[in-house]
Amino acid sequence: MTDDLPKQGRIAGIDYGTVRIGVAVTDESQILASPFENYTRHEAKSEAQWFRQFVDDERIVGFVVGLPVHNSGEESRMSLEARQFGKWLEETTDKPVCFYDERFTSIEADQILHVGGLTKKKRKKRLDMIAAQVMLASFIARNASTETGSLGD
């Protein structure tokens, strides 16, 4: 695993789940994050095919996989699964993967969708990809502020 993602090109944010995977993408300049899709999990062979095609079609240069951690900051059982998925994703796509704290992204995503007036059923259909977008937007904002030194470095 590497924390060195290319500074240009589209990055995909992954909200890992055992049933669905929320996917978001940045623009080429890595300024904006947009929801892309909720991918419903299948067997490993078709998942590998889907992710390889996704990388090719969307010109993805790397991945940020959300790391579900406890409020204390300690990793959870799902953190281990997300790390295993990230390793598989890197091996499958030959693209670098890094991990990013995804605490509270699902709550924030649900609030965004609720404010948008969506029904509970419609919110559930969009939640994972919006959570991926929230996590990816936080990641790119943090990277941008770190590069400019505005985090107090």
Buried (B, 14 or more C-beta within 10 A) or exposed (E): EEEEBEEEBBBBBBBBBEEBBBBBBBEEEBEEBBBBBBBEBEEEEEBBEBBBEBBEEEEBBBBBBBBBBEEEEEBEEBBEBBBEBBEBBBEBBEBBBBBBBBBBBBEBBBBBBEEEEBEEEEBBBBBBBBBBBBBBBBBBEEBEEEEEEEEEE
